[in-house]
Amino acid sequence: MSFRDLLPTANSKVRLIEGGVNNLPDDHSYRAAMDIYDLLQSLTEDDFVLALISGTFYYLISDLYNNLR
């Protein structure tokens, strides 16, 4: 078994969203933040989200949240 075998498949309810390269904010991390924002906007009170966020991605989410308030 390889690492790729453990990744979510196309029909999985689990999503893997990767941010910037070398833990630095860039277009990938911005797109990841927007993907998460779009996902959260589509949820209902019956949905459950478990998010594991690390590194500088946290700052992009915080910045996005502060700009949308």
C-alpha positions in Angstrom: 0.0 0.0 0.0 1.3 3.4 -0.9 0.5 6.9 0.4 -1.7 7.6 -2.6 -3.9 4.6 -1.7 -4.9 6.5 1.5 -6.0 9.7 -0.2 -9.8 10.4 -0.7 -11.3 9.2 -3.9 -13.5 11.2 -6.3 -16.7 9.8 -4.7 -15.5 10.2 -1.1 -17.2 12.6 1.4 -13.7 13.4 2.6 -11.9 16.3 0.8 -8.3 17.1 0.9 -7.6 20.7 0.1 -3.9 21.7 0.0 -2.7 25.2 0.4 0.6 26.9 -0.5 4.0 25.4 -1.3 6.5 25.4 1.5 3.9 26.7 4.0 3.9 30.1 2.4 0.7 32.0 1.3 0.2 32.0 -2.4 -2.5 31.5 -5.1 -2.9 27.8 -4.0 -3.6 28.8 -0.4 -6.0 31.6 -1.4 -7.9 29.1 -3.6 -8.0 26.6 -0.8 -9.4 29.3 1.6 -12.1 30.2 -1.0 -12.9 26.5 -1.5 -13.5 26.1 2.2 -15.5 29.3 2.4 -17.7 28.1 -0.5 -18.2 24.7 1.2 -19.1 26.3 4.5 -21.7 28.5 2.8 -23.5 25.5 1.3 -23.9 23.6 4.7 -27.0 23.1 6.6 -27.5 22.8 10.4 -27.5 19.0 9.8 -24.0 18.9 8.3 -20.8 18.2 10.2 -17.4 19.6 9.3 -14.0 18.5 10.8 -11.2 20.7 9.5 -7.5 20.1 10.2 -5.8 23.4 9.4 -2.1 24.0 10.0 0.6 26.5 9.1 0.0 29.8 7.4 -3.3 28.6 6.0 -4.8 29.6 9.4 -3.9 33.2 8.7 -5.6 33.2 5.3 -8.8 31.8 6.8 -8.7 34.5 9.5 -8.0 37.2 7.0 -10.8 35.9 4.8 -13.2 35.8 7.7 -12.3 39.3 8.8 -12.8 40.7 5.3 -16.2 39.1 4.9 -17.7 40.3 8.2 
